[in-house]
Structure formats: C-alpha cells, structure tokens
Amino acid sequence: MKKLFQLRIDQWLLFGVFLVAGLLFAGKAFLGGGEQVVPETVKGKGPSKLLLDQYENIGKRWDTPEPLEIKQHKIFVSRLIVLSPKTGNIEWLDPDKPMDDGIPAGWKLRYGFSIEDPNLGSQDPDNDGFTIKEEYDAHTDPTDPKSRPSILVKLKMVKFTYVPFRIQFKAANRLPDGSLQFQLNLLDVAQKKTRFVKTGDDFEGYKVGEYREKIVEEEKGGVKYKVDRSELDLTNIKLNEIVTLVLNTQKESDESHVKFQINVPDAKLVPDEVKRGDTFKLTYKDEGQPAEMEFQLLKGSAEGATIKNVKTGEELQIGAQK
C-alpha cells in the first residue's frame, strides 16, 4: 500500500483519466434510455441495435409447433417389450411374429386390440359370428361385420373312425373260354369273404382292372428261386383311386368314416357322418337366402379331413375340433 501512494504526478494524472472514463461509460449504460446497444465483434465497426420485435411471437410458436413431415425428418420409436407367459421372460416384441394365441402383435395393434389379453382370439367384437382368430386366419376385418370369412371356417371334424378294408389276391385262373378269373379274399366283410371276379366286374365299390403277369427272382437262404408276383389293379369307383394287389399278398384299403359339425345357426349337414368317397351337403343361408354346397370326403385322419367341392373341384382341409 505504501508504494501505491508514492506514484509520480504523471502516473496520478493517467489513473484519474481512466477512472473518469470508466464512470462515464457505466453511467451511460444504466441511464442511457430505451435503446440498448451491443458491441460488434467485427473490428472496425460500431455497435448495432438489439431488435427485440423478432422475439415477440416466440411463445405462440412454442405452443403451436409446425406440422412434422416424415419425408423431411427421421423419427426414432422405442421398441415394445412384453412379458411372455410361456417363458416368463421379458422379450423384445416382434410385431410380425405370432404371439401365444397365433396372432401377431402388429395385426392386433392395427385394429386397436390389446396385446396383453390372452383371450383375445376367441372374442367377436363385430358380432358377425366369427372370432378374431378366425378373421385373422381368413385375412378379413375383425371390426367390420360385412367383412367375414367363409362359412366353411365353422366346419369341423368331430370324430374319425379308421375302417380297414383288407383284400388278399389268391389266384388267377384261366377259364376254358380263355378269359381270366381272379380269386379275392375279403377279410373285413361279414359274408361272402371269397369272391371270383373278372376284368370289368364291380364289387364292394371297386372295379376290377388290369392284370399283369410278373415273375421275379428272389433269394432265400442263399438259394435263388422264381416267384409269381403278378399284379391286379382295382379302382375305387367313387374316388377313381387305383389299388394294386400282388398275388398272395394282403393289401389294406382305407374305408374310414368321418363325422362333421358346423356351429352356425340355420346351417345343416346331410348326412353329418360319411365314409371315404361318399358325399354330403351343407345347407345354410347366404345374406338371408337359402344356399347349398356339396362335398366329397377324400381322406380322414385324427388331425382332420380332406374334402372336395363337387361343383368346383377345390380341395379343402378341415381341422379336427379341439
């Protein structure tokens, strides 16, 4: 402090000039009126005015943002995660992957359905008689009663009974007139188990077809010998299906029965149980008008049945009722 007060006269004068200049600048800044100035950063230019009117509408713009155009912006959407009831794990939700009820989450969300409802597939929100799962499988709109699957969605197999039809080709005999007669043993019929038939004859729903003599060489115990393995074709008349019998060999044909059921008001099956190859009719109402379709049972199994539309020839798979 002592050295500070020992300045020369010229140093005191210089200090005084800076002090007065500072006081003048400060007074102008606080008392200089409505206009405010800011110094320019560009060397050689004087200060410019701060224009406040451009900020007057900033509040309104903040409350009403401009509409977003997807083509000009990128949107980042977080992925959904769900708790899987089957595994108990929290997993990423793939919108295209079927959930536990067989319906993808993306399809559910498209129609405004919950992805957390385990009973969603059995519901019928548009009251058209078809469940959400049936509408998904048929690619129809589950929220529009006019958009619905075919009535055949409701057709189910409720019973399958396997009925074997075993035939044994026992002999081929040449008659005096030169024609051939074939001996067939039917192992699954109550009466007339042995039948003698010729080419072109009908029996038990089959027509006797082509006969082919066939001698083959077989080996047994190191010894080769010739065996008669002649063949006889039988055609299932209703199915136009060929069954080939081999001499002295048993052949089993499928004569299974299937029982159907359809859960639609005013719809009826006549008959509701048929044997393979037989036909049945489905009568129902289409927009209030009587309608009818006829089908043939082609094949049955424990998993379901294959039927054919008699009019169009279209083959359909009918699932078993769970």
Secondary structure, 3 states (H helix, E strand, C coil): CCCHHHCCHHHHHHHHHHHHHHHHHHHHHHHCCCCCEECCCCCCCCCEECCCHHHCCHHHHHHCCCCCCHHHCCCCCCCCEEECCCCCCEEECCCCCECCCCCEHHHHHHCCCCCCCCCHHHCCCCCCCCCHHHHHHHCCCCCCCCCCCCHHHHEEEEEEECCEEEEEEEEEEECCCCCEEEEEEECCCCCCCEEEECCCCEECCEEEEEEECCEEEEEECCEEEEEECCEEEEEECCCCEEEEEECCCEEEEECCEEEEEECCCCCEEECCEEECCCEEEEEEEECCEEEEEEEEEEEEECCEEEEEECCCCCEEEEEECC
